[in-house]
């Protein structure tokens, strides 16, 4: 099935750009979508005149609300009026009380049927096949570290490898150091310690690294190489174990001896990686991680709905799609449990939500701590409103699996479908955990704007607003603001994003790759530090 044929089946309605957008007929607020907002006196509906200036992305009351009335967006009570609110007023967090969190008892369990859709066949990308059956979208040499102590040495070695060795191996895309702040000075046998340990292990096994395992250890750290990569965890290319350089080894006399050992070991891997070539792979080999960052009120209007449509297309093509961010789905947990493919999947979702509730409670905070000043400036009054716009990027498919933090899809037997990968909402921790899960392509929506990127995986950036896309024209890969502008509908942009994913998976560089923008790996470590 060709993309052109599929696009012909999608309605291509072009409409005039609206002043405000209401997400559901039962909503009593709408979001201002015009650049610069709207002034007092603007008529937004036949009987609604703005009583004050309302900034872009913020809500206006479409009817009078009495104190205690629900404020409805997405046909969900995102808050309750703290005072009487007249029609035409700006409705923000100062006028609303946040609802309590949904309980985790008596939730709908696997009750919702996914809409019937045909299988998408014939879509492919040019990827790198690995010996373990996975497929990479990039051909990267990754150097795993067992402890923060070696980061400086490995960083120095990687700079030299890139300058002196990498030009000899043109079919290798990059060399990256998998550095982190873990490995020693930690309670490594604590009940929660498996989370950071398996995260580092599973990132090392990411499909974009071609099953080549190279490790740099200090020698005295708590996370010894054998603990990090025990027998049975090694893929076929390294069946005898990973190549390990130990800096405290007596054979190393001086700093340059360490560097030369790292470079010589790296070159053995570069030779093998350089022999690889891209070849046609089915779209089902994609493992796509989805994430929001710097969200605004447009996230749930433009970018995330379009990404949800693209997610449904990926699932129909047999690909694996992950959505995450515990606190940004917690207020819609009933939507997730109802979409679970089985009661067991629903119970796994509930278990992850309960674990994270307890984690937050132990830190004397709750889910309300999630919403940032930027979120609020962009029109999101609280985490309930933010969650409704975040969940929509998961599309409408059934949820077929759940991963705990740091777990790997292949180890759980998950190969295709929509998956909830339980992670904190932090951009950096979420991206790190999705890499550990086996992500080979990342897509990231933003309303306020963030130059987020990953060295280990291509990141497609989607702007929620046209103003941001114009201003950050060389950082944003997709302008979803065209939906609010009336140029495209959600289905059209969903197909555009789907095709862009195939192109980027085939080697097309994203803006983050062109500028070599990459955030540090950030481990989730709920265990004590000693």
N, C-alpha and C positions, 0 to 999 in steps of 0.2 A: 504494500500500500504506500503510495507516494504522498509526500507532504502536501503537494498541490491539490491532490484529490481530497485529502482530509480537510483542507482549508475550505474547499468548495462546499463541504457539508456543514460548515459553521456559519451561522447567521452573521452577516457583516453590517450590523446596524451602526450608522454614524449619526450621532445626535449632538445638539448644541450643548456646550459645556454648561452644567447647572451652577447655581449659586451655592446650594447646599445639597447634601445627600443624606437621605433617610434609609437605614439599612433594612427596615421591616415595616410593613404597614401599621403595625401596632405600636411602633416607637413614638415617644412623645418628645424626643429631641432629634435634631439633625446636625450634621457636621458642615461647617463652612469650608468650601473647597477653593475659593478664589484666592490667588496670590494677594498677600497684603491684608486679607480678611475683608470684612464688609462693614460699612459705616452705619451709624445710627440712622434710621429712616429707610434703610433698604428693605424692600418687600421681598420676602423669601418664600412665602406661600400666599394665596389670595387673602387670607385674614391675619397674616403674621407680619408685623413690621418690627424691625430691630429697634430696641429701646436704647442700645448702646453699641459702640464698636465691638465686634467679635473677631478675634484673630483667626487666621487660617488654621484649620484643624480642630477648632474648638466648637463646642456644642451650643446650640440655641434652643430655647424652649419653644415648642410648637403649640403648646397650650398652657393654660395656667395650671400650676401645681400647688396644692396645699401642703403645709408642713406635714412631713411623714409620708407623702405620696412617693411611689417608686419612680425613679428616673429610668426610663426604658430605652436601651439601644441594643440592637440585635434581637429585639423582643425578649431581653433579659433585664432584670432589675440590677443595674450596675451601681445603684446607690439609692438613698432615700433623702428627700428634700429636708434640709435643716431649718427651712423657713418657707413662707409662701414665696413662690417664684412666678412672676407674670410671664405670659407669652411674649416672646421677643427678647427675653433676657439672656445674657451669657451665663451658661451653666458650667461651673468648674468645680474643682475639688473642695473649694471653700464653702460651697452651698450644698454639699452632699455628705451623707454618712455612709461609709462602706458597709455592705452586708457582711454578716458572719460567713465563715467558710462552710461549704457543704459538708455534712457528715459523711463518713465512709461506710455507714450502715444503710441497708435497704436501698442500694443503688440498682438501677436497671442492669441486668447481666445478660449480655449477648442477645439483646432483643431487637436490634435494628438491622434490617436487611440492607445490604449495599445495593445501589441501583445496578440493574443489569447492563452490562457493557460488553461489546465484542472484544475479543483478543486482538491486540495490535501486532501484526506480523510484518516482517521484512525490514524493520528498522535496525541499522547496524552502526557501529563506530569502529575506528581504527585503534585498537588497543594492543597491549603487550600481554600475551598469555603466559601464565606462570605454571611451574611444575605441579603445584598443589591444586590446580584447577581454577584459581582466581585469575582476575584480569586487572592489569594496571592501566591507568590513563596517562601515567608518566613513568619514566625509566630513571629512577633516582638511586644513588648509593646513600644509604643511611648509616650513620655510625652511632650505635647505641652507647650510652654511658650508664654506668651502674651507680654513680654518685656525683653530687655537685662538685666535689673536690677536683675532678678531672676536666671540668668544663673549659677552663682557660687553656689548658694544653690542647684539648681537642679543637677548640676554636682556632688556635694558631695553626694546627695541622691542616684543618679544613681550608683555611685561607691559602696555604701553600699548595694543597692538592688542586684547588681551583685554578691557581695561577700556573702551576708547573705540569700537572698531570692531565687535568680534564681536557685541555685543548687537543690532546692526542686521541681522545675517545669521543668523537663528535656525536655518537648516538646515545650518549648518556646525558640526560637533561640537567642534572645537578648533583651536588654532594651536600648533604645536610647533617648537622650534628643534632642528635636527639638528646638535648641537655634538659635538665630539670633540677629541682631543689631537694630531691629525695635521696635516699640511699644510706644515710648514716645520721646519728643524732636523733633517731626516731625509735618509737616503740614498735619494732618490726614484727613482733609476735602478738601484737594487740589484735582484738577481734576485727577491727576495721582495716588493718594493715594490708589485707589482700587487695583492697581497691587500688591503691597506687602501684603496688607491685605488678598486678595483672595489667594495669594500664600501660606501664612501660613495656612489659613483655609484648602485649598485643599491638602496640604501635610499631614495635620492631618487625612485626609480621604483616604490616600493611601491604596490600597488593601492589602499591606503587614502588615497592622496594625490591621486587623481583625475586623474593625468597633468598636474598643474599643477607646473611647475618654477620655483622662485624661489631664487636663490643670492645670498649675501652674501660678498664677497671683500675682503681687505685691499688687495691690489694688487701686493705685492712677494713674495708667498709662492711656494714651489716648486710647490705643487699649484694651478696656474692653472686658472680655469674651463674653458678649452679642453682641458686635460689631463683634468680630472675628467669633463666631459661632451662628448666629441669628436663631430664630425658622425657621424650614423648611430646614435647612442645615444639620440636624443631621440624620445619618443613623439609621437603625432599632434597632441595639443593644443598642443605647443610645437615644431612642425616648424621654425620659424625660429630656434630656439635658446632657452635659458632666459632669463628676466629676471634680469639681474645688477646688483647694486648694489655699486660699488667704493668703499670708504671713503676711499681715497687720491685719488680723483678730485678735480681742482682745483675743481670746482663746489661741493664741500662746504666751506662756511665755518663751522666750529664743529661741536660735537657735535650740536646740535639739527637742523642741516641733514642730517646722516646719518640721524637718527631719522625725520625727515619724509619722506625719500626711501624708506626701508624701509617706512614705513606706507603711503605712496601706492602703492608697488609691490604691497604685500600686498593693498590694497583691490581692485585690479584682479582679483586671483585670487579673493578672497572673493566678488566679484559672480558669477563663473562657478560657483564651488562651491555658492553658495547657490541656484542655479537647479536643482540636481540633486535628484532624489527617489528614495527607495527603490522598488524594484520586484521582483517575483518572479523569483528566479534559481534554477537547479537546484543541488542539493547538490554537484554536480560542480565548481562554481566555487569551492568552499572550498579553501584552501591552509593546512593546519593544521600548526603546528610543535609538537612534543612535547618536553618536557624534565623532568628531575628536579632537585630542589635540596633540600639538607638531608635527604638520604635516610636511611632507617632500615631495619631488618629487615622492617618491614611493607610497604615500598615494593614488594617482590617478591611479597607475599602478597595485597594488597588493591588499592591504587590502580593500579599498573602493569599487572597482569593485566586489570583492568576497562578501562583505557585501551587496552590491546592489543585487546580485544574491540571497543571503539568504533572503533579504527583500522581493523579489518577491515570494519566496517559502512561507514565512510567510503569505503574503497577499492571496496567493492561498489557504492556510489552514484556512483562515478566521480571522487571527490575526490582531491586530492593530499595525502599525509601524509608529513611529514618527521620522522625521528628522527636524533639526532646524538650528540655527546660521545665522541670517539675513545677516550679512556682508559677510558670506562665501557662500551665494547663490545669492547675489544681482546682480553680474555680469552675472548670467545665468538666470535672472528672466524670459526671454522669453521662456526658456526651461520649466520653472515651469507653467507659464500661459497656455502654449500650452497643457500641460499634465493634466490640471484641468478637473475634470469630468463634471463640469457645468460652465456656465459663472459666476454664483454667486461665486463659489470657486475661479475662476480666479480673480475676482474683490476683493475678500478678500485678496488674495496674494498681489495684487497691493496696497491695503490699508495699509497692514502691512509694506511693503517696503517704502511707502511714509512717514508713521509715523516715521519709524526709520531713514530715511534720514533727517527728520526735527529734530529729537532728536540729531543726530550727528552734524548737522549744528548749533544747539543751543549751543553745546559745542565747537564750532570753530574747528572741525575736520571733516574728511571725511573717507570713507571706507579704504583709503590707510593706515590709522593708525593701521589696523588690523594685518598686517604681522609682525611677530616677528623676532628678530635676529636668533633664532633657525630655523624658517621656511626658511630664506634665506641661512643659512649655509647648510640646507638640500636640497637646489636646487630650492626652490620656489622664483621666482624673484619678484612677486607682488601678490596682492589680486586677480587679474583676473585669473592667473594661479592656485592659490590656490583654487579659487571657482570652477573651472572646475573639479578639482580632488575631491572636497568635494561633489558636487551634485551627483556624480556617485554612492554614497552609497545609494541613494534613489531608485535605481533600475529603472525599466521601467513601473511600475504600474501607473494607473491614481491616481491623488491626489484628495481624496474625501472630505477633510475637512481642515479647518484652525483654529488654536487656537491663540488668543492673549495672551500675557504674563500672566501667572498665572491662566488661564482658565483650566477647567477640562473637559475631554472628555465626561464623562457621562452627565454632565450638558448641553453639546452641542448636545446630542443625537448621538454621534459618537461611533459606535461599529463595528470595523473591517475596514481594508483598510489602505491606505497610507495617512498620515496626515502631513501637515506642521505646526509645533508648533513654532510660531515666538518667538525667544529668542535672546539675545545678543550672541556673539560667545565665550565669557568667559566660560571656562570649568565648573567653579563652579556655575555660574549663570544659565547656560544652564541645567546642571544636576539638580539643584534645581527646575527649572521651569518644567522640564520633570517629576520630582517626583510629583509636584502639578497636572500635567495633568492626572496622574494615572498610570505612568510607574511601572511595576512590574519586569522588567528585563532591564538591561542597557548593551550596547556593545559600546566599545570605541577603536578607532584605533589610533595608534601613530607611528610616524617615528623617532622622536628624542628621545622619551622615557619619560614617566611620571608615577609616582606611584599613580596616581589618584584612588580613591575609594569612595564608599558611604556606610555609616552605614545602611541606610534605604532600600537598594536594592542591589542585587548582580550585580557586574560589571565584564563583560568579556573583557579582554584586548587583542588587536590584534596588533602584531608588523608588520610593513610594510616591514622590512628588516631582513634577516637571521642573519646578524651581531648583530643587537640589540637583537633578540630573543635568540641568544647564550649567549650574555653578561648578559642579564637580564633574565636568564632562569627560575628564581623563582619569576618573576613578570609578565611575559607575558603568557597568556593562549593559544594563537594561533600564529603560525609563518606563516604569509602571504608571507614572502620572498621566500617561496618555489615556488611561481609562477614565480618570476624573475629568480630563479635558474633552472627552467625547470623541477621541480619535479612534479608539479601539474598544472592543468589549473584552470581558474576562476570558472567553474562550479563545479569541484570536491571540491574545498575549500568552495564554497558556501554551498554545501550539508553538509560538515563537520561542518561548523559554525552553520547551522540549527540544526543539531543533538545535538551539544554541548549546544545550547540554551535550548533545551528540557531537557537535562541532568541537567544543572544548575538550571533550573526552578523546577526540581524535588528534589533539595537539594544538588547536587554536589557543593562543595565549589570552588570558584575561588581563585586565588593567593591572591587577595586583601582581601578576607574574611579570608583566612588562617592566614595572617599577621595582620588582623584587621586594615587595612589601610583605613582611611575615611577622606575625606575633609569636612570642615565645610559647612553647608548650607549658601548660599550667596544670599540674596534677591536682586532683581532688583527694585530699588526705584528711579524712575525719578522725584518724587515729592520733593519739597524743605524740607530742614532740618532747624528747627527753633532754 
